[in-house]
Amino acid sequence: MDDLKIILRKVYPEVSSLDEIKITEIGTGHGRDSTVKIVEFFISMGKKFRLDSYEGEPGLFSSANGFW
């Protein structure tokens, strides 16, 4: 997950001037790994954001939905 943090830090300057950042995550899995890292990152930046996560596998969707 360190790679994701590096990517988020590189992308953030490109979107930091937006009033609200809209993020779409496809394949959220259980919602406990990359989804958590994305949420934690944008909360730490103090930026208003919206995260839409999609998971097509019913078991993983159910797990992620229960987590959030």
LINGI-V999761 format. One record per residue. N is the residue number from 1. SS is DSSP state (alpha for helix, beta for strand, coil for the rest). PSI is psi in whole degrees, 0 to 359 (999 if undefined). Layout:
BEGIN
n/ss/psi
N/SS/PSI
N/SS/PSI
END
This chain:
BEGIN
n/ss/psi
1/coil/350
2/alpha/328
3/alpha/320
4/alpha/318
5/alpha/320
6/alpha/315
7/alpha/315
8/alpha/318
9/alpha/327
10/alpha/324
11/alpha/327
12/alpha/315
13/alpha/333
14/alpha/337
15/alpha/358
16/coil/338
17/coil/352
18/coil/147
19/coil/321
20/coil/134
21/beta/129
22/beta/125
23/beta/136
24/beta/122
25/beta/124
26/beta/127
27/coil/57
28/coil/346
29/coil/228
30/coil/353
31/coil/14
32/coil/355
33/coil/268
34/alpha/324
35/alpha/315
36/alpha/317
37/alpha/319
38/alpha/312
39/alpha/312
40/alpha/319
41/alpha/309
42/alpha/330
43/alpha/317
44/alpha/336
45/coil/350
46/coil/30
47/coil/139
48/coil/131
49/beta/160
50/beta/130
51/beta/118
52/beta/122
53/beta/139
54/beta/138
55/coil/122
56/coil/342
57/coil/118
58/alpha/319
59/alpha/317
60/alpha/319
61/alpha/312
62/alpha/318
63/alpha/313
64/alpha/318
65/alpha/320
66/alpha/327
67/alpha/319
68/coil/999
END
